[in-house]
Amino acid sequence: MKKKVLITGVAGFIGSNLANRLLAEGGYRVIGIDNLSYGVREQIPVEVEFYELDIRDTAIYNLFTNTDFVFHFAAKNCISDCQLDPVETADINVRGTVNVLEAAKRANVKKVIYAESSALYEGSNRLPTPESEINPQSFYSISKLSTMYFADAYTKFYNLKTTALRYFCVYGPRQDYRRTIPPLFSAFIIKLLKGENPIIYGTGEKRRDFIHVDDINDFHIQCMKDDRTTGNVYNLGSGYNYSVNDIYNTISSLLHSDIKPIYKPDLPGEAFENLADISKAKTIGWNPKIDLEQGLKTSIDFIKNEISKGNI
């Protein structure tokens, strides 16, 4: 019998990629929830049993019946947008997550694997940063810290099994280029393919740890199969970081472009540097496999295809 897996935020970047991966592997029945406020319906694999619902709605409860695993990705996750609207940020990220946890508890779901964020380390100066270093600075990261406490409470009081994942800068096909400020890779690639000048906020010397979505999905699969992940939190990054200028130069080289970026004032609420300590995930056998240039080519191919279809 196929295992039933429910994904919130299934129309988003990570959610749609995971749905594809599960369906490709076989042995899984995939249920998807998304209100399409950020996600894109066209990204949802046709085999997914999709429901256009908001995670804050109790109408989601029935969908959790007989579910083996829940992956909770739905969130308001653009840091600049969250800074502008802390009320909605708390409503979606905190109340929405608690509603998902409640639905999972009522349905006796085997495990909830949910997204925290490396933004929890915004105020930390320790690099590489281990899971013990928590110092949130933005409304977004504070909302994610709140979800951590609620998940821990559901484990303590209701014995709900959870695994928390702190993603660093995930990239790859289907990365959300429609956000107010698009993710770095998508923004650069789209502008250069269109012959326009990309924007870099600040000096371009901020450094980020980038990890390909396929490597992330390897760990997602492991979370379902490996009981050692239960009750734990894991950093998911590459263990290397690159400056924004490094990324720009690499993408320019791959696209054979000599277009120069435009530098604008820095954005508030962002750490200057992040770098994941991934030793905890490595101790249970996970290792990132996709290097930056290889991964960038998958992003470029995806965006070229989107442009050819008239989506960009």
C-alpha positions in Angstrom: 0.0 0.0 0.0 1.2 3.5 -0.9 2.2 5.8 2.0 0.1 8.9 2.2 2.2 12.1 2.3 0.6 15.5 2.7 2.5 18.6 1.6 1.4 22.2 2.6 2.7 24.8 0.3 2.7 22.2 -2.5 2.6 24.9 -5.2 5.8 26.6 -3.9 9.4 26.0 -4.7 10.3 23.3 -2.2 6.9 21.8 -2.0 6.4 21.2 -5.7 10.0 19.8 -6.1 9.3 17.3 -3.2 6.0 16.3 -4.8 7.8 15.5 -8.0 10.4 13.5 -6.2 8.0 11.4 -4.3 5.9 10.7 -7.4 9.0 9.8 -9.4 10.2 7.3 -6.7 6.8 5.7 -6.5 5.1 4.2 -3.5 3.6 7.5 -2.3 0.1 9.0 -2.6 0.7 12.8 -2.5 -1.9 15.2 -1.1 -1.2 18.9 -1.6 -2.6 22.0 0.1 -1.9 25.6 -1.0 -4.0 28.8 -1.1 -2.0 29.9 -4.2 -1.2 33.3 -2.6 2.5 32.6 -3.2 2.6 29.3 -5.0 1.9 28.6 -8.7 -0.8 26.1 -9.7 1.1 25.1 -12.8 4.0 23.9 -10.7 1.9 21.2 -9.0 2.4 17.8 -10.6 -0.9 16.5 -12.1 -0.7 13.3 -10.0 -1.0 15.3 -6.8 -4.5 15.4 -5.1 -4.6 19.1 -4.8 -6.8 21.2 -2.5 -6.8 25.0 -2.7 -7.1 25.7 1.0 -5.5 28.0 3.5 -3.5 26.4 6.3 -5.4 28.5 8.8 -8.7 27.0 7.8 -10.0 24.0 9.9 -11.3 22.6 6.6 -7.8 21.1 6.2 -8.4 18.7 9.1 -10.2 16.0 7.1 -7.4 15.8 4.6 -5.0 14.6 7.3 -7.0 11.3 7.9 -4.8 8.2 7.4 -1.8 10.4 6.5 1.6 8.9 7.2 3.8 12.0 6.9 3.2 15.7 6.7 5.7 18.1 5.2 4.8 21.6 6.3 6.3 24.3 4.0 3.4 26.9 3.7 4.5 30.2 5.0 4.9 33.9 4.5 8.7 33.9 3.9 9.9 37.0 2.1 11.8 38.8 4.9 11.1 42.3 3.6 7.4 41.6 3.2 7.3 40.2 6.7 8.9 43.3 8.1 6.2 45.4 6.5 3.3 43.3 8.0 4.2 41.5 11.2 0.5 40.9 12.0 -0.1 38.8 8.8 3.4 37.2 9.3 2.3 35.9 12.7 -1.1 34.9 11.5 0.2 32.8 8.6 3.4 31.4 10.1 2.4 30.9 13.7 -1.4 30.4 13.7 -1.2 28.5 10.4 1.5 26.2 11.7 -0.4 25.5 15.0 -3.4 24.6 12.9 -1.3 22.1 10.9 0.0 20.6 14.1 -3.5 20.3 15.5 -4.7 18.6 12.3 -1.8 16.2 12.5 -2.4 15.5 16.2 -6.1 14.8 15.6 -5.3 12.4 12.7 -2.5 10.5 14.6 0.0 11.4 11.8 3.2 9.4 12.1 5.5 12.4 11.8 5.4 16.1 10.8 8.5 17.4 9.0 8.4 21.1 9.0 10.4 24.1 7.8 12.1 26.3 10.4 14.8 28.6 8.9 18.4 29.6 9.0 17.1 33.1 9.6 17.0 32.0 13.3 20.8 32.6 13.3 20.6 36.3 12.0 22.1 37.7 15.2 24.8 35.1 15.7 28.4 35.7 14.9 29.4 32.1 15.1 30.4 30.6 11.8 29.8 27.9 10.7 26.6 28.1 12.8 25.4 25.0 14.7 21.8 24.3 15.6 22.3 25.6 19.2 22.9 29.2 18.1 19.5 31.0 18.0 19.4 34.8 17.8 16.5 35.9 15.6 16.4 39.6 14.5 13.5 39.9 12.0 9.7 39.4 12.3 10.1 36.5 9.9 12.6 34.7 12.1 10.7 35.5 15.3 7.7 33.8 13.7 9.7 30.8 12.9 11.1 30.6 16.5 7.5 30.6 17.7 6.6 27.6 15.5 9.6 25.7 17.0 8.2 26.2 20.5 4.7 25.2 19.4 6.0 22.0 17.7 8.0 21.2 20.8 4.9 21.6 22.9 2.8 19.3 20.7 5.5 16.7 21.1 5.6 17.2 24.9 1.8 17.3 25.5 0.5 15.1 22.7 3.5 12.9 21.7 3.4 14.2 18.1 6.6 13.2 16.3 8.3 16.1 14.5 11.5 16.9 12.7 12.6 20.5 12.2 14.6 21.6 9.2 16.6 24.8 9.0 17.2 25.5 5.3 19.9 27.9 4.3 19.6 29.4 0.8 17.9 26.7 -1.2 18.0 27.1 -5.0 17.1 25.2 -8.1 14.2 24.8 -10.6 10.8 26.4 -9.6 12.5 28.9 -7.3 10.0 31.7 -6.7 10.9 34.5 -9.1 7.5 36.3 -8.5 8.3 37.6 -5.0 8.6 41.3 -4.3 12.3 40.8 -4.1 13.1 37.6 -6.0 15.6 35.1 -4.7 19.2 36.0 -5.8 19.7 33.3 -8.4 16.3 33.8 -10.1 16.7 37.6 -10.1 20.1 37.5 -11.7 19.3 34.9 -14.3 16.1 36.6 -15.4 17.6 40.0 -15.8 20.7 38.8 -17.7 18.6 36.6 -20.0 16.5 39.7 -20.8 19.5 41.9 -21.3 18.8 44.0 -18.2 21.0 45.2 -15.4 20.4 43.1 -12.2 20.1 44.8 -8.9 22.5 44.0 -6.0 21.5 45.4 -2.6 24.5 46.6 -0.6 28.1 46.1 -1.7 27.6 42.5 -2.9 30.0 41.2 -0.2 27.3 39.5 1.8 28.0 35.8 1.9 25.4 33.0 1.8 25.4 29.2 2.0 23.5 27.9 -1.0 22.1 24.4 -1.2 20.4 22.7 -4.2 16.8 21.6 -3.8 17.7 18.0 -4.9 20.1 17.7 -2.0 17.3 19.0 0.3 14.9 16.4 -1.0 17.4 13.6 -0.3 17.1 14.6 3.4 13.3 14.9 3.2 13.2 11.2 2.1 15.6 10.2 4.9 13.3 12.0 7.4 10.5 9.6 6.5 12.7 6.5 6.6 15.2 7.1 9.4 13.8 7.2 13.0 17.0 8.9 14.2 15.7 12.1 12.7 12.6 12.1 14.9 12.6 14.8 17.6 15.6 16.6 16.1 16.4 19.8 14.3 18.9 19.9 11.4 20.7 22.6 9.4 20.5 21.9 5.7 23.2 23.8 3.8 26.2 23.0 1.7 28.8 23.9 4.4 30.3 26.5 2.0 29.4 30.1 1.3 29.8 32.6 -1.5 29.5 36.4 -1.8 26.6 37.9 -3.8 29.3 39.2 -6.2 30.7 35.7 -6.6 27.3 34.4 -7.5 26.8 37.2 -10.0 30.1 36.6 -11.7 29.5 32.8 -11.9 26.0 33.3 -13.5 27.4 36.0 -15.9 30.1 33.6 -16.9 27.7 30.7 -17.5 25.4 33.1 -19.6 28.4 34.7 -21.4 27.1 38.1 -20.3 29.1 41.3 -19.8 26.1 43.2 -18.3 27.0 45.0 -15.1 24.8 45.0 -12.0 23.3 48.1 -10.4 24.1 48.5 -6.7 21.3 49.9 -4.4 21.1 50.5 -0.6 21.2 47.4 1.6 18.0 45.8 2.7 17.1 45.8 6.5 16.9 42.7 8.6 19.4 40.5 6.8 22.5 38.9 8.3 25.8 39.8 6.6 26.9 36.2 6.4 25.6 32.7 6.9 27.3 29.4 6.9 25.8 26.1 8.0 27.3 23.7 10.3 25.9 20.5 8.8 27.8 18.0 10.9 24.7 16.9 12.7 23.0 15.9 9.4 26.2 14.3 8.2 26.4 12.1 11.3 23.3 10.2 10.0 24.7 9.8 6.5 23.5 12.9 4.5 25.9 14.8 2.3 25.2 17.4 -0.3 26.2 16.2 -3.8 25.4 19.0 -6.2 28.1 21.7 -6.6 27.3 25.3 -7.3 28.0 25.5 -11.1 26.1 22.2 -11.7 23.2 23.4 -9.7 23.1 26.8 -11.4 22.8 25.2 -14.8 19.5 23.6 -13.6 18.2 27.0 -12.5 19.2 28.6 -15.8 17.5 25.8 -17.8 14.3 26.2 -15.9 14.1 29.9 -16.3 15.0 29.7 -20.0 12.0 27.3 -20.4 9.7 29.7 -18.4 10.7 32.6 -20.7 10.1 30.5 -23.8 6.6 29.7 -22.5 5.9 33.4 -21.9 5.6 33.0 -18.1 8.3 35.5 -17.5 
